[in-house]
């Protein structure tokens, strides 16, 4: 008479022979249903004779899986569960090496469950230490068993990524590359969590270096989700390198993909994360501000940007800019935005210089009105960085911390600010050090940055 174990193995063999990815996925999931999960957990350990009908590389997958079910349903041991599912995923990677993409559903589901078990483990028993980094471990020949759980997770997902990337099947419809963005998105995200950005860059470099066809970023729903994840973290890499043009391009692509979803409310958090970077980025790159409906839909972004930093930039108010930058610095650091926000300060300087120039030009109408003394900007910088608000009006504080001559900004510092604005083509003109002035272009001294 057939036993439940024998029936399970027969069903599994049938799915493998028929290359039924969804059926096989259900054979190795930790969530087959409460009654089925408990039943599988109490299967006796299969013998080599029991497993013999299965293809050789799949035997270790099933052995690891049944061990995993005991850890989950009987032992209720999260540490053992993580190790067992990680072992099963490693065996599955080896088995999948000779298969077409029919096996992708099982790979994706097992990877998702591996990540979920890791997250549960971290909530209950977080790693005491992260251990050595993956690249250092590999160089020193250390065993992976001494690494943190997150590093084990990274190593396993990286193997799945390489398995997908290196599939030489020229037909993308049958290649494991068809779901590469799932593994790529998760892997880069894990490397960010590890703080190993160089490893994330190496993965992206490997992707760009492949000679095989890759699926479109705006493919099926399962591809879209992870393509957006990949584009987001790839944009963070560009952001850290101060490649603001490339960063904007990647985030715009991510937004284009998100806009293809029929239910935008489902991706509201993902949209806000992207806009958190894209809004100040577009202001810096092109001086473009979002439509008012964006501020209405995302009040948190309105609070961080429109009502604070952007208002300070519009006024040329350096003191307020510094106050708000400090107020939100933890958010900016966490989102890799600090360097970009620091660069935005140049727009605050620009607005202050522009307003000062207009005032001086109005006061000195004539052939030399385009020649502005540096001392005028020195006064403006002094006020903008040190003003206080008294009864609704602005005033300068006491002279604490000022330099010789009564100003906290040397003329050399003023020259430096102007030179940077000229170099970045925000101002047209030149600084005359000997005459202590700036000679602005008579036509379009402050070109539109759009």
Secondary structure, DSSP 8 states (H G I E B T S, - for coil): ---HHHHHHHHHHHHHHTT-HHHHHHHS-S-S-HHHHHHHHTS----HHHHTTS-HHHHHHHHHHHHHHHHHHTS--HHHHHHHHHHHHHHHHHHHTTS-GGGHHHHHHHHHHHHHHHHHHHHHS--S---S-HHHHHHHT--GGGS-HHHHHHHHHHHHHHHHHT---S-TTTSGGGGHHHHHHHHHHHHHHHT-HHHHHHHHHHHHH--S----TT-SHHHHHHHHHHHHHHHHHHHHTT-HHHHHHHHHHHHHHHTT-S-GGGGHHHHHHHHHHHHHHHHHHH-----HHHHHH-HHHIIIIIIIIHHHHHHT-HHHHHHHHHHTHHHHHHTT-HHHHHHHHHHHHHHHHHHHHHHHHHHT-STTTTEEEHHHHHHHHHHHHHEEEETTEEEE---TT--TTS-SS-HHHHHHHHHHHHHTTSS-EEEETTTTEEEE-SS-SS----
